[in-house]
Amino acid sequence: MTRTSWAAITAVVLALLFAGAATVASAGSDGSSEAAATPTADSADAGFARDMAVHHQQAVEMSFLVRDSTDDEEVRRLAYDIANTQANQRGMLLGWLDMWKLPKVSTDGEPMAWMERGGAHAGTDNTDEMAGMDDMEGMDHGGHEVRDGSLMPGMATKTELETLRTTKGKAAEILYLQLMTDHHKGGVTMARGCADLCAVGTEKALAEGMVTAQQSELDLMADLLKARGAKPRP
């Protein structure tokens, strides 16, 4: 990407981070007993905030990459929506960690360890209501192979990101949709884990909203892939 593109990305993300931090300030200042109970560094609330912030950061990066690799308005519109939404949510998550005076990076645990502490099956669902979730069985903290920069389920590897960076046109659209499908499936699993395990009501509500929104985008991406003669990766 060009220096100008990175400058634009930085400006957008910083603006959204500040907006998100301002939006969530009320989560710790409403005087409620829930707000008074600050999460600990090893809580599900803190773990989800840290891990999902990292997960979202990569989604924003991939969305900016495909924006510069295709002229297709459908894919560019989806990429813009994902980048805008996830940068804003990332700002909220980091804002909570600041408000709780907790580190943004875990120094004594692996990604998604908070889900393992809460139960091996936290965030999973065997019903048919979550289309495509069967592919994610076993991909929690205990089943994901950390490799080539892919820290959590659904995250693209450094090699895949470099391929997306150099691919253009229809091929870039397909690769982006496939990578983002995997990314959303991993994100949904993690968000469902927070919905089950997090104690802060505002954060649980955000996680539940992520599940609904990302499932809708999974359906849309499946349609966009089909229109291009492709399908999600196995």
C-alpha positions in Angstrom: 0.0 0.0 0.0 1.1 3.6 -0.7 2.2 6.0 2.0 -0.9 8.0 1.3 -3.2 5.0 1.8 -1.6 4.2 5.1 -2.0 7.8 6.2 -5.7 7.6 5.3 -6.1 4.3 7.2 -4.3 5.7 10.3 -6.6 8.8 10.2 -9.8 6.8 10.0 -8.8 4.3 12.6 -7.6 6.9 15.1 -10.8 8.9 14.6 -12.9 5.8 15.3 -10.8 4.8 18.3 -11.5 8.2 19.9 -15.1 8.0 19.0 -15.4 4.5 20.5 -13.7 5.4 23.7 -16.1 8.3 24.1 -19.0 6.1 23.4 -18.2 3.5 26.1 -17.2 6.0 28.8 -20.6 5.4 30.4 -19.9 1.8 31.0 -17.8 2.6 34.0 -19.5 5.8 35.3 -23.2 5.0 35.7 -22.9 4.4 39.4 -24.3 0.9 39.2 -23.0 -2.0 41.2 -22.0 -3.7 38.0 -19.9 -0.8 36.9 -18.2 -0.7 40.3 -17.0 -4.3 39.9 -13.9 -3.7 37.7 -12.9 -6.8 35.8 -9.5 -8.4 36.7 -6.7 -8.8 34.2 -7.5 -12.6 33.8 -11.2 -12.2 33.5 -13.3 -13.1 30.4 -14.2 -9.5 30.0 -10.5 -8.4 29.8 -9.5 -11.4 27.7 -12.3 -10.9 25.2 -11.5 -7.1 24.9 -7.8 -7.8 24.2 -8.3 -10.7 21.8 -11.2 -9.2 19.8 -9.3 -5.9 19.4 -6.4 -7.9 17.8 -8.9 -9.9 15.7 -10.7 -6.8 14.5 -7.5 -5.0 13.6 -6.7 -7.7 11.0 -10.3 -7.4 9.6 -9.7 -3.7 9.1 -6.4 -4.3 7.4 -7.8 -6.9 5.0 -10.7 -4.6 4.1 -8.4 -1.7 3.2 -6.3 -4.1 1.1 -9.2 -5.3 -1.0 -10.5 -1.7 -1.3 -7.4 -0.9 -3.3 -7.4 -4.2 -5.3 -10.8 -4.1 -6.9 -13.3 -1.7 -8.5 -16.3 -3.9 -7.7 -18.8 -1.7 -5.7 -20.4 -4.6 -3.8 -17.2 -5.9 -2.4 -15.8 -2.4 -1.7 -19.1 -1.4 0.1 -18.9 -4.6 2.3 -15.2 -3.9 3.0 -16.0 -0.3 4.0 -18.8 -1.5 6.3 -16.6 -4.1 8.0 -13.6 -1.7 8.4 -15.8 1.1 9.8 -17.7 -1.2 12.2 -14.8 -3.2 13.5 -12.5 -0.1 13.9 -15.3 1.5 16.0 -15.8 -1.7 18.1 -12.0 -2.0 18.5 -12.0 1.5 20.0 -14.7 0.5 22.4 -12.8 -2.6 23.5 -9.6 -0.7 24.0 -11.5 2.1 25.8 -12.8 -0.4 28.3 -9.3 -1.7 29.0 -8.1 1.8 29.6 -11.1 2.6 31.9 -10.4 -0.6 33.8 -6.7 0.2 34.0 -5.8 -3.1 32.5 -3.0 -3.9 30.0 -4.0 -4.1 26.4 -1.7 -7.1 25.8 -1.7 -10.2 28.0 1.7 -10.9 29.5 0.9 -14.2 31.2 -1.4 -16.1 28.9 -2.0 -17.2 25.3 -4.8 -15.8 23.1 -8.3 -17.0 24.1 -7.1 -18.6 27.3 -10.1 -16.9 29.0 -12.4 -19.2 27.0 -10.5 -22.3 28.1 -10.8 -21.2 31.7 -14.5 -20.6 31.3 -15.1 -24.0 29.7 -13.8 -25.9 26.7 -17.1 -25.4 24.8 -17.7 -21.8 25.7 -19.1 -20.0 22.7 -20.0 -23.0 20.6 -23.4 -24.1 19.5 -24.4 -27.4 17.8 -27.7 -26.2 16.4 -28.4 -25.2 12.8 -29.2 -21.6 13.6 -25.5 -20.5 13.1 -24.9 -21.4 9.5 -21.3 -22.5 8.9 -20.4 -22.8 12.5 -19.8 -26.6 12.2 -16.5 -25.7 10.5 -15.3 -24.1 13.7 -15.7 -27.1 16.0 -12.5 -27.7 18.0 -11.0 -24.3 16.9 -11.1 -22.7 20.4 -7.9 -21.9 22.4 -7.2 -25.6 22.7 -7.6 -26.6 19.1 -6.2 -23.7 17.1 -2.7 -24.0 15.6 -0.9 -20.7 16.0 1.3 -20.3 12.9 2.6 -17.7 10.5 0.9 -14.8 12.4 -2.5 -16.5 12.7 -3.0 -16.1 16.5 -6.6 -17.0 16.8 -9.3 -19.0 14.9 -10.2 -17.4 11.6 -7.2 -15.1 11.5 -5.3 -15.0 8.2 -1.7 -15.9 8.1 1.0 -13.5 7.0 1.4 -15.4 3.8 -2.3 -15.1 3.0 -2.2 -11.3 3.8 0.7 -10.9 1.4 -1.2 -12.8 -1.3 -4.2 -10.6 -0.8 -1.9 -7.5 -1.0 -0.6 -8.5 -4.4 -3.8 -10.0 -6.0 -6.1 -7.9 -8.1 -9.6 -7.9 -9.5 -11.9 -10.8 -9.3 -9.2 -13.0 -7.7 -8.7 -10.5 -4.9 -12.5 -10.3 -4.3 -12.8 -14.1 -4.0 -9.7 -14.3 -1.7 -11.0 -11.5 0.5 -14.4 -13.0 0.8 -12.9 -16.4 1.7 -10.5 -15.0 4.2 -13.1 -12.8 5.8 -15.6 -15.7 6.0 -13.0 -17.6 8.0 -12.3 -14.5 10.1 -16.0 -13.9 10.9 -16.5 -17.5 11.9 -13.7 -17.2 14.4 -15.0 -13.9 15.6 -18.5 -15.3 16.1 -17.1 -18.2 18.2 -15.2 -15.7 20.4 -18.2 -13.3 20.7 -20.4 -16.2 21.7 -17.8 -17.0 24.4 -18.1 -13.5 25.8 -21.8 -13.6 25.7 -21.6 -16.7 27.9 -18.8 -15.7 30.2 -18.4 -11.9 30.4 -19.8 -10.2 33.5 -20.1 -6.6 32.3 -23.5 -6.2 30.7 -22.5 -3.6 28.2 -19.7 -5.8 26.9 -22.0 -8.9 26.7 -24.5 -6.8 24.7 -21.7 -5.8 22.3 -20.7 -9.4 21.9 -24.2 -10.5 21.2 -24.5 -7.7 18.6 -21.3 -9.0 16.9 -22.8 -12.4 16.6 -25.9 -11.2 14.9 -24.1 -8.7 12.6 -21.3 -11.1 11.5 -23.7 -13.9 10.9 -25.6 -11.6 8.5 -22.4 -10.7 6.8 -21.5 -14.4 6.5 -24.7 -15.0 4.6 -23.9 -12.0 2.3 -20.4 -13.2 1.6 -21.6 -16.7 0.7 -23.9 -15.1 -1.9 -21.1 -12.9 -3.2 -18.8 -15.9 -3.5 -21.5 -17.9 -5.3 -22.0 -15.0 -7.8 -18.3 -15.3 -8.6 -18.3 -19.0 -9.1 -16.6 -19.7 -5.8 -17.5 -20.8 -2.2 -16.0 -20.6 1.3 -12.9 -22.6 1.9 -13.3 -26.0 3.6 
